Amino acid sequence: MDQSNYRQTKTKRGFTYSYYFSPPASGKPVLFFSHGFPSSSTLWKRQVPFFQQRGYGIVVPDNLGFGGTDKPTDPKLYSGRGLSGDIVDILDAEQIDKVIAIGHDWGSYVVSRILHYFPERVSASAFLAVGYFPMDGSLNLVRDHETFINAFLIHPDAPAIIEKNIDSFLSLVYPETPEQWKISLTVEGATRTWLETNTIEPLPAYVSTEDAKNLKASLLSGGVSAPLCFYRATNEDANIEEDAALSPSAREISMPVLYIAFNKDYVALPAFADVGHQKYIKGPFIRKELPVDHWGLLSHPAEVNNILLGWLDSL
């Protein structure tokens, strides 16, 4: 991703966002890509050139707390309405009326919140690994999710432990084999033990030495407390009043939706997404599945890109 394509804008809430922007060719839509934890906009580096070369407009922000964007540490500032409003401010700065929104991990949460509060700004949406978040109270990430990493990440000492053992953390979240997550993330206490013993395993082939260096620099430059606010905001119910005010119809999605399930992701289980999709997606829906782990967009970009392109061509 060409660094000269990065821009900054200040949102109405006063936060400065860094984002990648490339204008569309005549008649082409704009794609909005949203990353999750512990990534940044560069998560999409294997998608951006592919679609940019085909004339699509591109908007890829560093989400609040990540990369070159401001990093507040108050979880209340990571409310769904606030985050989605920030994205709309970026679109307004670039005079973009509508986007096709594509999310991965917590980026799927950001896309979902835009659908809740600003549906008129999205013409279609796609979710990778993590599906649509209805935010109807049916799923608490710590209480109900079959993983214990979330319980660790909201603990007060998590940022210090991660920062002290950053190489161990990277080998934890980017596993060489997908099955590693079955024992390191989904067994109670295993995540903390992994980090406190500074366990380090080889990184997968799709994470180069340069990638690891950039990931470490991005996380350590502003500290891990801000990115972890995505988890803390949900656990501390920072969104509860907003969620309660959402009408049932606001949770129902009538626009075209694509979900790409990664069936070797042993934390973001496709079954969780399937429940919400069956209940709330009322419009055209396509479900694809790939035999990859949580980072399939990095490890198998050709497959992911071709699925996205085929879906975009069908709209």
C-alpha positions in Angstrom: 0.0 0.0 0.0 1.5 3.2 -1.2 2.2 5.5 1.8 1.6 8.6 -0.4 -2.1 7.5 -0.5 -2.5 8.0 3.2 -4.5 11.0 4.4 -5.7 12.4 7.8 -8.9 14.0 8.8 -10.3 15.1 12.2 -13.7 13.8 13.0 -16.6 15.6 14.7 -15.6 13.9 18.0 -12.2 15.5 17.7 -10.2 12.4 16.8 -7.6 12.4 14.0 -7.9 9.4 11.8 -5.2 8.1 9.4 -6.6 6.3 6.3 -5.7 5.1 2.9 -7.6 6.6 0.0 -7.7 6.0 -3.7 -10.5 7.5 -5.8 -12.7 5.3 -8.0 -12.6 5.1 -11.8 -15.6 6.4 -13.6 -18.7 4.3 -12.7 -16.9 2.2 -10.1 -18.1 2.0 -6.5 -15.9 2.7 -3.4 -14.9 -0.1 -1.2 -14.5 0.5 2.5 -12.3 -2.0 4.3 -12.3 -2.2 8.2 -9.7 -4.1 10.2 -9.8 -5.6 13.7 -7.4 -6.5 16.5 -4.4 -6.4 16.6 -4.1 -5.1 13.0 -4.1 -1.8 11.2 -5.1 -0.7 7.7 -2.2 -2.7 6.3 -4.2 -5.9 7.1 -5.8 -5.3 3.7 -2.5 -5.0 1.8 -3.3 -8.1 -0.3 -6.7 -6.8 -1.2 -6.2 -3.1 -1.9 -3.9 -3.4 -5.0 -6.1 -6.1 -6.5 -9.2 -3.9 -6.4 -7.5 -0.6 -6.9 -6.1 -2.0 -10.2 -9.7 -2.8 -11.2 -10.8 0.7 -10.8 -12.6 0.5 -7.4 -12.3 3.4 -5.0 -10.6 2.4 -1.8 -11.0 3.7 1.8 -9.1 1.9 4.5 -8.8 3.6 7.9 -6.6 2.8 10.9 -9.5 2.3 13.3 -9.6 4.2 16.5 -6.8 3.0 18.8 -4.7 1.6 16.0 -1.9 2.6 13.6 -1.7 6.3 12.8 -5.1 7.2 14.3 -5.6 8.7 17.7 -5.5 6.2 20.6 -7.8 7.2 23.5 -7.9 4.7 26.4 -11.5 5.4 27.7 -13.6 2.4 26.5 -16.7 4.7 26.4 -15.2 6.4 23.4 -15.4 3.1 21.5 -19.2 3.0 21.4 -20.8 1.8 18.2 -22.4 5.1 17.4 -19.2 7.0 18.0 -17.0 4.6 15.8 -19.5 4.5 13.0 -19.9 8.3 13.1 -16.2 8.7 12.8 -16.2 6.6 9.6 -19.0 8.7 8.1 -16.9 11.8 8.8 -14.1 10.3 6.7 -16.5 9.6 3.9 -17.8 13.1 4.1 -14.3 14.5 4.0 -13.8 12.6 0.7 -17.3 13.5 -0.6 -18.3 9.8 -0.8 -22.0 9.2 -0.6 -22.1 5.4 -0.4 -19.6 2.5 0.0 -19.5 -1.2 -0.1 -18.4 -2.0 3.4 -16.1 -5.0 4.1 -15.0 -6.0 7.6 -12.8 -8.6 9.3 -12.6 -9.3 13.1 -13.6 -6.1 15.0 -13.8 -4.5 11.6 -17.0 -6.5 11.1 -18.3 -4.9 14.3 -17.5 -1.4 12.9 -19.3 -2.3 9.6 -22.3 -3.6 11.6 -22.6 -0.4 13.5 -22.5 1.7 10.4 -25.4 -0.5 9.1 -27.3 0.3 12.4 -26.8 4.0 12.5 -26.0 5.1 8.9 -27.5 2.4 6.6 -28.0 5.0 3.9 -24.2 5.2 3.5 -23.8 1.5 2.6 -25.1 -0.2 -0.6 -23.8 -3.7 0.3 -21.6 -5.3 3.0 -19.2 -8.3 3.4 -18.0 -10.0 6.5 -14.8 -12.1 6.7 -14.3 -14.6 9.5 -16.4 -12.6 11.9 -20.0 -12.1 10.8 -22.6 -9.5 11.3 -23.0 -8.2 14.9 -26.8 -7.6 15.6 -26.0 -6.3 19.1 -29.3 -7.6 20.5 -27.9 -8.9 23.8 -27.7 -12.5 22.6 -24.0 -12.7 22.7 -21.6 -11.5 25.3 -18.0 -11.9 24.1 -16.7 -12.9 27.5 -19.7 -14.8 29.0 -20.8 -16.8 26.0 -18.0 -17.0 23.4 -16.2 -20.4 23.5 -12.8 -18.7 24.0 -10.9 -17.5 27.0 -8.6 -15.0 25.2 -11.3 -12.4 25.6 -11.4 -12.8 29.4 -7.7 -12.2 29.5 -7.7 -9.2 27.1 -10.1 -7.2 29.3 -8.0 -7.8 32.4 -6.2 -4.6 33.7 -2.8 -6.1 33.4 -3.2 -7.4 29.9 -1.6 -4.4 28.1 1.6 -4.6 30.2 1.9 -8.4 29.8 1.4 -8.1 26.0 3.9 -5.2 25.6 6.5 -7.0 27.7 6.2 -10.2 25.7 5.3 -8.8 22.3 7.0 -11.6 20.3 5.2 -14.2 22.3 1.9 -12.3 21.7 2.5 -12.2 17.9 3.1 -15.9 17.8 0.0 -16.4 19.8 -2.4 -14.4 17.6 -0.7 -15.5 14.3 -0.4 -19.3 14.8 1.8 -21.4 12.6 -1.0 -24.0 12.6 -4.7 -23.2 13.1 -5.0 -26.0 15.7 -2.7 -24.1 18.0 -5.6 -21.8 19.0 -7.5 -24.8 20.4 -5.1 -25.0 23.2 -3.7 -21.5 23.5 -6.9 -19.4 23.2 -9.8 -21.7 24.1 -8.6 -23.2 27.4 -9.1 -21.2 30.5 -5.9 -19.6 31.7 -3.9 -20.7 28.6 -3.5 -17.3 27.0 -2.1 -15.8 30.2 0.3 -18.7 30.7 1.5 -18.5 27.1 2.4 -14.9 27.5 3.8 -14.9 31.0 6.1 -17.8 30.1 7.1 -15.9 27.0 6.3 -18.8 24.8 7.4 -18.1 21.2 6.6 -20.3 18.2 7.5 -19.8 14.6 5.2 -17.4 12.7 3.3 -18.6 9.7 4.6 -18.1 6.2 2.1 -15.4 5.5 3.7 -13.2 8.2 7.1 -12.1 7.0 9.9 -10.7 9.2 9.0 -7.3 7.9 5.3 -7.8 8.7 6.2 -8.8 12.3 8.5 -5.8 12.7 5.7 -3.5 11.5 3.1 -5.1 13.7 5.3 -4.7 16.7 6.0 -1.1 15.9 2.4 -0.3 15.3 1.3 -1.9 18.6 4.1 -0.5 20.8 4.2 3.0 19.4 0.9 3.9 21.2 0.6 1.0 23.6 -1.9 -1.8 23.6 -4.4 -0.2 26.1 -6.2 1.7 23.3 -6.7 -1.2 20.9 -8.0 -3.4 23.8 -10.8 -0.8 24.3 -12.8 -2.7 21.7 -13.0 -5.6 24.1 -13.4 -3.5 27.2 -16.2 -1.4 25.7 -18.3 -4.5 25.0 -17.6 -6.1 28.4 -18.2 -2.9 30.3 -21.5 -2.4 28.4 -20.5 1.0 27.1 -23.0 0.4 24.3 -25.9 -0.8 26.4 -28.0 2.4 26.2 -27.4 2.7 22.5 -28.3 -0.9 21.8 -31.5 -0.7 23.9 -32.6 2.3 21.8 -32.1 0.4 18.5 -35.4 -0.6 16.9 -35.7 -4.3 15.9 -36.0 -3.1 12.3 -32.6 -1.4 12.5 -31.0 -4.7 13.2 -32.5 -6.3 10.1 -30.3 -6.0 7.0 -32.0 -5.8 3.6 -29.0 -4.9 1.4 -26.9 -7.6 -0.3 -24.6 -9.4 2.2 -21.6 -11.7 1.7 -20.2 -13.8 4.5 -16.9 -15.7 4.0 -16.5 -18.2 6.7 -13.0 -19.4 7.7 -13.6 -22.9 8.9 -10.3 -23.4 10.6 -10.8 -20.3 12.8 -11.3 -21.9 16.2 -12.2 -18.7 18.0 -14.5 -16.8 15.5 -16.6 -19.9 14.9 -18.7 -19.7 11.8 -21.6 -21.2 13.7 -21.9 -18.0 15.8 -22.2 -15.9 12.7 -24.7 -18.3 11.1 -27.2 -17.8 13.9 -27.3 -14.0 13.5 -27.3 -14.2 9.8 -30.3 -16.5 9.7 -32.3 -14.2 12.0 -31.4 -10.8 10.7 -30.3 -10.8 7.1 -33.5 -10.3 5.0 -32.0 -9.4 1.7 -29.8 -11.2 -0.8 -27.2 -13.3 1.1 -24.3 -15.3 -0.1 -22.2 -17.6 2.2 -18.9 -18.9 1.1 -16.4 -21.1 3.1 -12.7 -21.5 2.9 -10.5 -24.1 4.8 -8.3 -21.4 6.4 -7.7 -19.9 9.8 -8.7 -16.4 11.1 -6.1 -14.7 8.8 -7.3 -16.2 5.5 -7.2 -12.8 3.8 -3.5 -12.9 4.4 -2.7 -16.6 3.8 -5.1 -17.1 0.9 -5.5 -13.7 -0.8 -6.3 -15.0 -4.2 -9.2 -17.1 -3.0 -10.6 -14.3 -0.9 -10.1 -11.7 -3.6 -11.8 -13.8 -6.2 -14.8 -14.5 -4.0 -15.1 -10.8 -3.3 -14.8 -9.9 -6.9 -17.4 -12.4 -8.0 -19.8 -11.1 -5.5 -19.1 -7.5 -6.5 -19.7 -8.3 -10.1 -23.0 -9.8 -9.2 -24.3 -6.6 -7.5 
